Amino acid sequence: MNKRTAMDDQLLSLALAQGTSSSRAAVFNPAGQLIANACVHPPTAPAPLLDT
């Protein structure tokens, strides 16, 4: 159940590199999608962006 494959790692890398790929990675690795979202959308990032 907790097996990690090279495919999972590639999908995670794609999700982190391209925000649009995170949803595609979720199909294969839901847990990875949560990790990718945490990295791509950190809680502190939107505030300064919205201020400008």
C-alpha positions as CSV (number, residue, x, y, z in Angstrom):
1,M,0.0,0.0,0.0
2,N,2.9,2.3,0.8
3,K,5.0,1.2,-2.2
4,R,6.8,4.1,-3.9
5,T,7.8,3.7,-7.5
6,A,9.9,5.7,-9.9
7,M,6.6,6.6,-11.6
8,D,5.3,8.1,-8.4
9,D,8.5,10.1,-8.0
10,Q,8.3,11.3,-11.6
11,L,4.7,12.4,-11.1
12,L,5.6,14.2,-8.0
13,S,8.4,16.0,-9.7
14,L,6.1,17.0,-12.6
15,A,3.5,18.2,-10.1
16,L,6.1,20.4,-8.3
17,A,7.6,21.7,-11.6
18,Q,4.3,22.4,-13.3
19,G,1.3,23.5,-11.2
20,T,-1.1,22.1,-13.8
21,S,0.3,18.6,-13.5
22,S,-0.6,18.4,-9.8
23,S,-4.2,17.3,-10.6
24,R,-2.9,14.7,-13.0
25,A,-0.6,13.4,-10.4
26,A,-3.5,13.1,-7.9
27,V,-5.0,10.4,-10.1
28,F,-2.0,8.2,-9.5
29,N,-0.9,9.4,-6.1
30,P,-3.4,11.3,-4.0
31,A,-1.0,11.7,-1.1
32,G,1.6,13.2,-3.5
33,Q,-1.0,15.7,-4.7
34,L,-1.4,16.9,-1.1
35,I,2.4,17.3,-0.8
36,A,2.5,19.1,-4.1
37,N,-0.3,21.5,-3.2
38,A,1.5,22.3,0.1
39,C,4.7,23.2,-1.8
40,V,3.1,25.0,-4.8
41,H,0.5,26.9,-2.7
42,P,2.1,27.8,0.7
43,P,-0.3,29.7,3.0
44,T,2.0,32.8,3.2
45,A,2.6,33.2,-0.6
46,P,-0.8,34.5,-1.7
47,A,-0.9,37.4,0.8
48,P,2.1,39.4,-0.7
49,L,0.9,38.6,-4.2
50,L,-2.5,40.0,-3.5
51,D,-1.1,43.1,-1.9
52,T,0.7,44.1,-5.1
